[in-house]
Every structure is written in structure tokens, then in C-alpha cells.
Amino acid sequence: MSYTITLPVAFPIVGLPLVAAFALNGYQQHNVMNARKAAGVKYPVLYVSEAEANADPKKMRYNCAQRAHGNTLENIPYVLGLFGFLSLWHPKLATIFFSHWIIGRFSYTAGYSTGNPSGRMSFIYKSQYISLLGLFLGAAYVAVTKSIEVLL
């Protein structure tokens, strides 16, 4: 049995948040590189110790910028999977949700990279969880309904 997928006419818009995700990664990398240089942290050190970070605001900013980037890298595989799957059936909805998630990540990075970890928790960042939930529920709905079609 084969299953044919006809891409919706609006499917090309899914490229917009993919480009934005690439830009987000570049922005985060740039933040980490600048903070690393300013703090004098040599490669391959991933994080400076808590004592060093508490003693030097530049090293704290480096740790925070590094953590913001690392946290995004930890989460983006799941988000991309949900986005990719949902976008095959609902590209506009998937694009809205993923775009909002990316905007939240830009806000998270900007706030965290100040060196004050509590700066990461802006309203914009917190609101991106609505979009993450939308991606999850949308993908789950499509998975269940399409699976039922195939199984029945």
C-alpha cells in the first residue's frame, strides 16, 4: 500500500522560518564568539567555572551566551521534527508556530547574553511555549488522524 502526499499550495512558506532558524544560530554563534574573545576564554573550554564566572562579569556573560546557544541546540531537533511533519499538511499554521518559537529564542538569547541569567525569561520568550505546544498538538493531531485513515 502506498501513501501519496500532495504538498499544499502554501508549502513554500515553510522556508521562511527555516531561514530564520539559520539566522538564529548565526546570531547565537556570534554572541558566543564575541563573549569568548572579550572574556579571554581559550578553546576548547566550553564553560568557565562558577567561581571564575562570579568573579568576572565578562566570563559570566560568556557562560550565559554559551548556555543560550546550547539550550537552543538541545531543543531545536524536536522543534524541527514537529515543524517538518506538521508543515506537510498545515504549512501556514506550522510556519506561524515555528516563527513565533524562533522570535522567542532571539529574545531568550538577547536577555541571557547580558550575563544576568534571569534576563532570559522575557514575556516574548515565555509566550513561545504556546507555539511549541501548538506544534506538538498539531503534529499529534495529524499523526493520529492520518494513522487512523491508514489503519481503517
C-alpha positions as CSV (number, residue, x, y, z in Angstrom):
1,M,0.0,0.0,0.0
2,S,1.4,3.4,-0.9
3,Y,0.5,6.7,0.6
4,T,0.7,9.8,-1.6
5,I,1.3,13.3,-0.2
6,T,0.3,16.3,-2.3
7,L,2.0,19.3,-0.9
8,P,-0.3,22.2,-0.1
9,V,0.0,25.3,-2.4
10,A,1.2,27.3,0.6
11,F,4.1,24.8,1.4
12,P,6.9,27.1,0.1
13,I,6.3,29.5,3.1
14,V,7.9,26.8,5.4
15,G,11.2,28.0,4.1
16,L,10.8,31.4,5.9
17,P,11.2,30.1,9.4
18,L,13.9,27.7,8.3
19,V,16.0,30.7,7.1
20,A,15.2,32.4,10.4
21,A,16.4,29.4,12.3
22,F,19.7,29.6,10.4
23,A,19.9,33.3,11.3
24,L,19.2,32.5,14.9
25,N,22.0,30.0,15.0
26,G,24.4,32.5,13.4
27,Y,23.3,35.2,15.9
28,Q,24.0,32.8,18.8
29,Q,27.3,31.8,17.4
30,H,28.3,35.4,17.0
31,N,27.3,36.1,20.6
32,V,29.4,33.2,21.9
33,M,32.4,34.1,19.8
34,N,32.3,37.8,20.9
35,A,31.8,36.9,24.6
36,R,34.6,34.3,24.4
37,K,37.0,36.8,23.0
38,A,36.0,39.5,25.5
39,A,36.4,37.1,28.4
40,G,39.7,35.6,27.1
41,V,38.3,32.1,27.3
42,K,40.6,29.8,25.2
43,Y,39.4,26.8,23.2
44,P,38.5,24.1,23.9
45,V,37.0,25.4,27.2
46,L,33.2,25.1,26.9
47,Y,32.3,26.8,30.2
48,V,34.3,28.6,32.8
49,S,33.9,27.5,36.5
50,E,31.3,29.1,38.6
51,A,33.9,30.8,40.7
52,E,35.5,32.4,37.6
53,A,32.1,33.5,36.3
54,N,31.2,35.0,39.6
55,A,34.5,36.9,39.8
56,D,34.5,38.3,36.3
57,P,31.3,39.7,34.6
58,K,32.8,39.1,31.2
59,K,33.2,35.4,31.9
60,M,29.6,35.3,33.3
61,R,28.4,36.8,30.0
62,Y,30.4,34.2,28.1
63,N,28.8,31.3,30.1
64,C,25.4,32.8,29.6
65,A,25.8,33.3,25.9
66,Q,27.2,29.7,25.6
67,R,24.2,28.3,27.6
68,A,21.7,30.2,25.5
69,H,23.2,28.7,22.3
70,G,23.5,25.2,23.9
71,N,19.9,25.3,25.1
72,T,18.7,26.1,21.6
73,L,20.8,23.3,20.1
74,E,19.2,20.9,22.7
75,N,15.7,21.9,21.7
76,I,15.7,22.5,18.0
77,P,15.8,18.9,16.8
78,Y,12.4,18.2,18.3
79,V,11.0,21.5,17.2
80,L,12.3,20.9,13.6
81,G,10.7,17.5,13.6
82,L,7.3,18.7,14.8
83,F,7.5,21.6,12.4
84,G,8.5,19.5,9.4
85,F,5.8,16.9,10.0
86,L,3.0,19.4,10.6
87,S,4.1,21.6,7.7
88,L,3.3,18.7,5.2
89,W,-0.4,19.2,6.0
90,H,-0.7,22.6,7.5
91,P,2.2,24.8,6.3
92,K,0.7,28.1,7.4
93,L,0.0,27.0,10.9
94,A,3.4,25.3,11.2
95,T,5.1,28.4,9.9
96,I,3.3,30.7,12.4
97,F,4.2,28.4,15.3
98,F,7.8,27.9,14.3
99,S,8.3,31.6,13.6
100,H,7.0,32.5,17.0
101,W,9.3,29.9,18.6
102,I,12.3,31.5,16.8
103,I,11.3,35.0,17.9
104,G,11.1,33.7,21.5
105,R,14.6,32.2,21.1
106,F,16.0,35.5,19.8
107,S,14.6,37.2,22.9
108,Y,15.9,34.4,25.2
109,T,19.4,34.8,23.7
110,A,19.4,38.6,23.9
111,G,18.3,38.5,27.6
112,Y,20.6,35.7,28.7
113,S,23.6,37.1,26.9
114,T,23.6,40.1,29.1
115,G,25.3,38.0,31.8
116,N,22.2,38.1,34.0
117,P,20.6,34.6,33.7
118,S,17.1,35.9,34.8
119,G,17.2,38.2,31.8
120,R,16.3,35.2,29.6
121,M,12.8,34.9,30.9
122,S,11.1,37.7,29.0
123,F,7.4,37.7,28.1
124,I,8.3,37.1,24.5
125,Y,10.3,34.0,25.4
126,K,7.7,32.6,27.8
127,S,5.0,33.1,25.1
128,Q,6.9,30.9,22.7
129,Y,5.8,27.9,24.7
130,I,2.3,28.4,23.3
131,S,3.8,27.9,19.8
132,L,5.7,24.8,21.0
133,L,2.5,23.4,22.4
134,G,0.8,24.2,19.1
135,L,3.5,22.4,17.1
136,F,3.2,19.4,19.4
137,L,-0.6,19.2,19.4
138,G,-0.8,19.9,15.7
139,A,1.7,17.2,14.8
140,A,-0.1,14.8,17.2
141,Y,-3.4,15.5,15.7
142,V,-2.1,14.9,12.2
143,A,-0.3,11.7,13.3
144,V,-3.4,10.3,14.9
145,T,-5.9,11.2,12.2
146,K,-3.7,10.1,9.3
147,S,-2.8,6.9,11.1
148,I,-6.5,6.1,11.6
149,E,-7.1,6.7,7.9
150,V,-4.3,4.2,7.0
151,L,-5.3,1.6,9.6
152,L,-9.0,1.6,8.8
